[in-house]
């Protein structure tokens, strides 16, 4: 099949894979280094969350522990900020940075940030559409090869699958600026309220930036999948 023999696809896939490994390795390294450095203010992630919420006149949100690593998240439906084992009640600069980032999402929600609202609207369907879109396109391609008179229908099914997958791609497209903005808010408040020392703020920024890069990789991966689906549709088109 043509899409399996596209050198451009394989080159891009290799680039994304190498980039992903580099980003993940860099994030783990920076986060680990930061977890060994106590925030100069001495305040824990939990205290930072409370102060940041109060600073933005946000009330009614509770803090809860969520077992595991990288399980930190803000749940707007529950009105809770979950902090992981490595963040909850910890006072390292990594813990403070992660907690402030999750607070950044709470601030976005409180301010009714349009792009944040749009991301939340897409979120429930994104995971389902990711798998469904790929399977539907694959099914359309198989139909186009099943019989000569199925080419037109197979092409239509491929287009349907791509349209469904576009919801997932759009989700990742808006997720990146939302995550970057949450980190920007976190960095601004950490610097303003001096939760970390002046000599620690650069390291904290690197942690936030590295975490944001993982969403850039996710967007690139989604774009790569979309490109693969378009190549698959090209096969179905030739069977029409």
N, C-alpha and C positions, 0 to 999 in steps of 0.2 A: 504494500500500500504506500502511496506517495507520502503521506504524513509521517510514516515511520522512517522514510529515507531522506527527510529534509535536514541537510547539514546545518542550516540556520537554527533550527529548533534544538539540535543537540549542543550546539555551541552556546546558545542562550541558557540551556538547562545546566550546562557545566559551570557557567559564570554564576548563575543564581545559587547553585549548590556550594561553590567555593565561598561566595559572599556570605551565605547563611552560616557556614562553619566558622568563618572569621568573626562574624557578628556575635554568635553564641559564645565562642571562646573569649572574645573581648569582654562581653558582658559578665561572664562568670568570673573572670580575672578581676575586673574592676569592682564587682559586688563583693567578692571575697576580701579584697584589699580593704574596702570601705567598712566591712563588718568587723574588722580588727581595730578600727579607729573610733574612739568615743567622741561623740559630738561635744564640742566645747561648752555648750550650754548645759550639758549633763541631762537634758530632758529626754524622756522616752518618746517613742513613736506615738504612744497613746496620748501623752500630754500634748504633743505637736498637733495631733488631729483635733483635740478639744480646742486648742488655742486658735488654730486656723479656721475652724468652723465659726467660732465666736467672732473672730476678726471680720468675717464676711456676713455676720448676722444670720447664721444658719443654726437652727435649733431643732431638736427632736430626732437627730441622727445618733444612733448608738454605735459603740465599737465592740466587735466580737472577735474572739480568737477562732481561726480556721486552721486546723492541722495541715501540715505539709509545707512544702516550699513553693514560692511563687503563686500562692493561692490568694494573695492580696487582691481585693476588689471592692468596688463600691456598688451596692445593690439599691437602685432608686426605688424599686417596688417595696422592698423591706425597710428602707430607711436605715440601712446599716453599712458600716465600713468594716470589712473583714480584714484582719491582719494575720499573716502566716506565722509559723513557728519562729522564723528568723527575723520577724518584725515586731510582733506583739510584745509590748513592754521592754523592748530593746532600745538602747540609746546610742547605737552606732550610727555613723553618717549614712550608711546604706539603709538602715531601718528608717531613719528620719526622712530620707529622700523618697523612699517608696510610700511611706505614710502620707507625706505631703502631696505626692502625685495622685494618690487615690482621693485625697481631699479636693484636689483640683477638679476631679470629675463631679464631686458634690457641688462645687461652686458653679460649674457649667450647668448642672441641672437646676440649681437655684436661680441662675440668671436666665434660664430658658434659652440657652445658646442654640440657635437654629440648627447648626450642623450636628450638634450633639443629639438633639431631638431626632434628627433624620437618621442618625446612626442607630439609635434605640429602636426606631421604627423598622429598620431593616434587619436588626439583629436576630429576631426569632426565625426568620426565613432563610438567613444566610447559610447556616449549616446544612439545612435540608436541600436547598437549591444547589449547593456545591456538589453533592453526590448525584442528585437527580439530573442536573444538567449534563454531567459527563455520561451517565448511563443512557440518557435519552439520545444524545448525539451518537453514541456507539450503536444503539439500537437502530437509529436511522441509517447509519452506514451499512449495517448488516442487512437491512431491508433492501437497500439499493443494490446489494450484491446477490440477494436471494433470487431475484428474477428480473429480467429485462424490463418488464412492465411496472416494476416497483420503484424504479429510479426516481420518479417525480415525487412519490409519496415519501421515500426515504430522505430526499433532500428537504422536504417540508418538515419532517421530524427533526432533522439536524438543526434547522433554523429555530424550531421550538426549544430544543435543548439549549442552544446558545442563548436564546432570550431569557431562559430560566437561570442559566449560569451568570448572566450579566448582573443579576441581583446580588450574587455573592461578590463579584468583582467591584460593584458599586459600594458594597459594604466596606471592603478593604480600602477603597479609594477615599472614603470619608473618614475611616478609622484613623488613618495616619495623621491628618491635621488635628483631629480631636485629641489624640494621645500627645502630640507635640505641644498642643496648647495647655493640656493638663500639666505637663512637665514645666512649661514656661511659668505657669501660675505658681507651681511648687517652688521653683527656683527663686522667683521674685519674693515670695513670702519668707523663705528661708534666709534670704539675704537681708530683707527688711527687718525681720524680727530677731535676727542673729541667733537662730537655732543652731547654726554651725559657725565655727570661727572663720575669719577672713582667709586664713591659710588652708581652710578645708573646703571652701565654697567651690573652688575649681574642680576638686576631686568629686564633689557631689554632682556638679554639672556633668562631668564625664559619665557618671553612673546613669543619670537621667537620659543623657543623649544616647548612650549605648542601649538602654532599654527601648527607647524610641526607634532605634535602627531595626529592631526585630519586627516592627510593624511595617517598615519600609521593605524588608525582605518578604514579608507575607504578601504585600501588595505586588511585588515583582513576581512571586510564585503564582499568584492568582492571574496576573497578566500572561504569564507563560502558559498556564492551563488554557486560558482563553485563546491564545495563539494556536495551541495544539487542536482545540476544537474547530477552529476555523480551517485548519489544514485538513482535518477529517471531513468537514463539510465539502471541501474542494474535491475530495474523492467521490462523494455522493453526487456532486454536480456533474461530473463526467459520466455518471451512470444514467443520467436523465435521458 
